[in-house]
């Protein structure tokens, strides 16, 4: 995701300095005109906008706060930090305080979409933070995405993204079990999905995922392990707020079962394997 987003920034005319845990993975960016540094701190030094796209709280913490290489120590006081990773609300609250203590501004801006959307500048950003900072960062986000929503104060973008992924996970799990039931009952699952996709109950995303299940297309775009992580953050957030979300909790169990079965690196559509 990050390399594709950075490529779009380069195409839009921005100067990009990149860091990756494996610098070899950034070679395509160098070929496109980016420069690389050996640490997040060095990559952040002197930058107007400093962005991160990593997997979870631990990875984000390592990028920003490592005492030897963390990016926070390289921030200019007038920099704008944009954390685009899908992490937990608790970590976003902690990170924002550390960033703003340096004088820099902070936005959380997780994105809806997978690899094709990242490549084609079709990501949808959900942004949390001060509206003035949002307006400053909007052109940068626009170079990577097609739609940008300002959701509210810091943390609200991340909270909304967890809600979106919860709704998506529920649909994927329900379609997988529905196709499994119909198939085991003797109905052609391909025909069933063709009909389901035409009904008002079907969303475009759900229909697309169902068709990938029929095609047995499990090539990773959004990995099962990442969805399981997002659902854990969602249910833990709900518990902390004394909010009951049993349907999302059930979806979490489905994705964790798929992850534990060895499908962690498969696409989310691979939950269909549970019902073979």
C-alpha positions as CSV (number, residue, x, y, z in Angstrom):
1,X,0.0,0.0,0.0
2,X,2.6,2.5,1.1
3,X,4.8,2.1,-2.0
4,X,1.9,2.6,-4.3
5,X,0.8,5.7,-2.4
6,X,4.3,7.1,-2.5
7,X,4.4,6.5,-6.3
8,X,1.3,8.6,-6.7
9,X,2.8,11.4,-4.7
10,X,5.8,11.3,-7.0
11,X,3.6,11.4,-10.0
12,X,1.8,14.5,-8.6
13,X,5.2,16.3,-8.4
14,X,6.0,15.9,-4.7
15,X,9.5,15.3,-3.5
16,X,9.4,12.0,-1.6
17,X,11.9,10.6,0.9
18,X,11.1,7.0,1.8
19,X,12.1,4.5,4.5
20,X,11.1,0.8,4.6
21,X,12.2,-1.9,7.1
22,X,13.6,-3.6,4.0
23,X,15.2,-0.9,1.9
24,X,15.1,-3.3,-1.1
25,X,11.4,-2.9,-1.2
26,X,11.8,0.8,-1.8
27,X,13.8,0.3,-5.0
28,X,10.8,0.9,-7.3
29,X,10.4,4.3,-5.6
30,X,14.0,5.2,-6.2
31,X,13.4,4.3,-9.9
32,X,10.4,6.7,-9.9
33,X,12.4,9.5,-8.4
34,X,12.3,9.1,-4.6
35,X,15.3,9.2,-2.3
36,X,15.6,6.8,0.6
37,X,17.0,7.1,4.1
38,X,18.2,4.4,6.6
39,X,15.9,5.3,9.4
40,X,12.5,6.9,9.9
41,X,14.2,9.8,11.8
42,X,16.4,10.6,8.8
43,X,13.4,10.3,6.4
44,X,11.4,12.8,8.5
45,X,14.1,15.3,8.9
46,X,13.2,18.6,7.1
47,X,9.9,17.2,5.6
48,X,6.7,19.2,5.5
49,X,4.5,16.1,5.7
50,X,5.6,12.9,7.4
51,X,3.3,9.9,6.7
52,X,3.3,6.3,7.9
53,X,1.5,3.2,6.5
54,X,2.3,0.1,8.6
55,X,0.4,-2.9,10.0
56,X,-0.4,-2.3,13.6
57,X,0.3,-0.5,16.9
58,X,3.6,-2.1,17.4
59,X,4.9,-1.3,14.0
60,X,3.6,2.3,14.2
61,X,5.3,2.7,17.6
62,X,8.6,1.4,16.3
63,X,8.5,3.9,13.3
64,X,7.6,6.9,15.4
65,X,9.1,6.4,18.9
66,X,12.1,4.1,18.7
67,X,14.7,5.9,20.9
68,X,17.4,5.3,18.2
69,X,15.6,5.7,14.9
70,X,12.1,7.1,15.7
71,X,10.6,9.7,13.3
72,X,9.3,12.0,16.0
73,X,12.8,13.0,16.9
74,X,13.4,14.1,13.3
75,X,10.2,16.3,13.0
76,X,10.4,20.0,12.2
77,X,8.1,22.1,14.4
78,X,6.1,23.1,11.4
79,X,5.7,19.6,10.0
80,X,2.3,17.8,9.6
81,X,2.2,14.2,10.6
82,X,-0.3,11.9,9.0
83,X,-0.7,8.4,10.4
84,X,-2.5,6.4,7.7
85,X,-2.2,3.0,9.3
86,X,-5.2,1.2,10.8
87,X,-4.2,1.1,14.4
88,X,-6.0,1.4,17.7
89,X,-7.7,4.5,19.0
90,X,-5.6,4.3,22.2
91,X,-2.4,4.4,20.2
92,X,-3.6,7.3,18.0
93,X,-4.4,9.3,21.2
94,X,-0.9,8.6,22.6
95,X,0.9,9.2,19.3
96,X,-0.9,12.5,18.7
97,X,0.2,13.8,22.1
98,X,3.8,12.9,21.4
99,X,3.7,14.5,18.0
100,X,2.0,17.8,19.0
101,X,4.4,18.1,22.0
102,X,7.1,18.8,19.4
103,X,5.1,21.6,17.8
104,X,4.1,19.6,14.8
105,X,0.5,19.0,13.7
106,X,-1.2,15.7,13.6
107,X,-3.9,13.9,11.6
108,X,-5.1,10.3,11.6
109,X,-6.1,9.4,8.1
110,X,-6.7,5.7,7.5
111,X,-7.8,4.7,4.0
112,X,-10.5,2.4,2.7
113,X,-9.3,0.4,-0.3
114,X,-6.7,-2.3,-1.1
115,X,-3.9,-2.6,-3.6
116,X,-5.8,-1.8,-6.8
117,X,-7.3,1.4,-5.3
118,X,-3.9,2.4,-4.0
119,X,-2.4,2.0,-7.4
120,X,-5.1,3.9,-9.2
121,X,-5.5,6.8,-6.7
122,X,-8.9,5.7,-5.6
123,X,-8.4,5.3,-1.9
124,X,-11.0,6.8,0.4
125,X,-9.5,8.7,3.4
126,X,-11.3,9.1,6.8
127,X,-9.5,12.0,8.5
128,X,-9.4,13.0,12.2
129,X,-7.9,16.2,13.4
130,X,-8.1,20.0,13.3
131,X,-10.0,21.3,10.3
132,X,-7.4,23.9,9.4
133,X,-4.7,21.2,9.4
134,X,-7.0,19.0,7.3
135,X,-7.3,21.7,4.7
136,X,-3.5,22.1,4.5
137,X,-3.1,18.3,4.1
138,X,-6.0,17.8,1.7
139,X,-4.0,18.3,-1.5
140,X,-1.4,15.7,-0.3
141,X,-4.1,13.2,0.5
142,X,-5.8,14.0,-2.8
143,X,-2.7,12.9,-4.7
144,X,-3.2,9.4,-3.2
145,X,-7.0,9.1,-3.0
146,X,-10.2,9.9,-4.8
147,X,-12.4,10.8,-1.8
148,X,-11.4,12.5,1.4
149,X,-13.8,12.8,4.4
150,X,-13.0,15.0,7.4
151,X,-14.8,12.9,10.2
152,X,-14.0,15.0,13.2
153,X,-11.3,15.6,15.9
154,X,-8.1,13.4,16.3
155,X,-9.0,9.8,16.5
156,X,-12.3,10.0,14.7
157,X,-10.9,9.0,11.4
158,X,-9.5,5.8,12.9
159,X,-12.7,5.1,14.7
160,X,-14.7,5.4,11.6
161,X,-12.3,3.2,9.6
162,X,-12.7,0.4,12.3
163,X,-16.5,0.7,11.9
164,X,-16.2,0.4,8.1
165,X,-14.0,-2.6,8.3
166,X,-16.4,-4.2,10.8
167,X,-19.3,-3.8,8.4
168,X,-17.2,-5.2,5.6
169,X,-16.1,-8.2,7.7
170,X,-19.7,-9.0,8.6
171,X,-20.7,-9.1,4.9
172,X,-17.8,-11.2,3.9
173,X,-18.4,-13.8,6.7
174,X,-22.1,-13.9,6.0
175,X,-21.6,-14.4,2.2
176,X,-19.0,-17.2,2.8
177,X,-21.3,-19.1,5.1
178,X,-24.3,-18.6,2.9
179,X,-22.5,-19.9,-0.2
180,X,-21.2,-22.8,1.9
181,X,-24.7,-23.8,3.0
182,X,-26.2,-23.5,-0.4
183,X,-23.3,-25.5,-2.0
184,X,-23.6,-28.3,0.6
185,X,-27.4,-28.4,-0.1
186,X,-26.8,-29.1,-3.7
187,X,-27.2,-25.6,-5.2
188,X,-24.6,-24.4,-7.7
189,X,-22.8,-21.6,-5.7
190,X,-21.9,-19.8,-8.9
191,X,-25.5,-19.5,-9.9
192,X,-26.5,-18.6,-6.3
193,X,-23.9,-15.7,-6.3
194,X,-25.1,-14.5,-9.7
195,X,-28.6,-14.2,-8.3
196,X,-27.6,-12.7,-4.9
197,X,-25.6,-10.0,-6.6
198,X,-28.8,-8.7,-8.4
199,X,-30.8,-8.4,-5.2
200,X,-31.2,-5.2,-3.2
201,X,-29.7,-6.9,-0.1
202,X,-26.3,-7.2,-1.8
203,X,-23.7,-4.4,-1.6
204,X,-21.2,-3.8,-4.4
205,X,-18.4,-4.8,-2.1
206,X,-20.1,-7.9,-0.8
207,X,-21.0,-9.0,-4.3
208,X,-17.4,-8.5,-5.5
209,X,-16.1,-10.5,-2.6
210,X,-18.6,-13.3,-3.2
211,X,-17.5,-13.6,-6.8
212,X,-13.9,-13.8,-5.8
213,X,-14.9,-16.7,-3.5
214,X,-16.6,-18.5,-6.4
215,X,-13.5,-18.0,-8.5
216,X,-11.3,-19.3,-5.6
217,X,-9.4,-16.1,-5.9
218,X,-7.5,-15.7,-2.6
219,X,-4.6,-13.6,-4.0
220,X,-3.8,-11.2,-1.2
221,X,-5.2,-7.7,-1.5
222,X,-6.4,-7.3,2.1
223,X,-5.0,-10.1,4.2
224,X,-7.1,-12.2,6.6
225,X,-4.5,-11.5,9.3
226,X,-4.9,-7.8,8.9
227,X,-8.7,-8.0,9.0
228,X,-8.5,-10.1,12.2
229,X,-6.3,-7.4,13.7
230,X,-8.7,-4.6,12.8
231,X,-11.6,-6.5,14.3
232,X,-9.7,-7.1,17.5
233,X,-9.1,-3.3,17.7
234,X,-12.8,-2.7,17.0
235,X,-14.1,-5.0,19.7
236,X,-11.6,-3.9,22.2
237,X,-12.6,-0.3,21.5
238,X,-16.2,-1.1,21.9
239,X,-15.6,-2.8,25.2
240,X,-13.7,0.2,26.5
241,X,-16.6,2.4,25.6
242,X,-19.1,-0.1,27.1
243,X,-20.7,-0.6,23.7
244,X,-21.9,-4.1,22.7
245,X,-21.1,-5.2,19.1
246,X,-21.9,-8.9,19.1
247,X,-22.2,-9.2,15.3
248,X,-18.8,-7.7,14.7
249,X,-17.5,-9.9,17.5
250,X,-18.8,-13.0,15.7
251,X,-17.1,-11.9,12.5
252,X,-13.9,-11.5,14.5
253,X,-14.2,-15.2,15.5
254,X,-14.6,-16.2,11.8
255,X,-11.5,-14.3,10.7
256,X,-9.4,-15.5,13.6
257,X,-10.4,-19.1,12.8
258,X,-9.4,-18.5,9.2
259,X,-6.1,-16.9,10.3
260,X,-5.4,-19.8,12.7
261,X,-6.1,-22.3,10.0
262,X,-3.1,-21.1,8.1
263,X,-4.8,-18.5,5.8
264,X,-3.4,-15.3,7.5
265,X,-1.7,-14.2,4.3
266,X,-4.5,-15.0,2.0
267,X,-7.1,-12.4,0.9
268,X,-10.1,-11.9,3.1
269,X,-12.2,-14.0,0.6
270,X,-10.3,-17.1,1.8
271,X,-12.7,-17.3,4.8
272,X,-14.7,-19.4,2.3
273,X,-12.3,-22.2,2.9
274,X,-13.9,-22.6,6.4
275,X,-17.1,-23.8,4.7
276,X,-15.6,-26.2,2.1
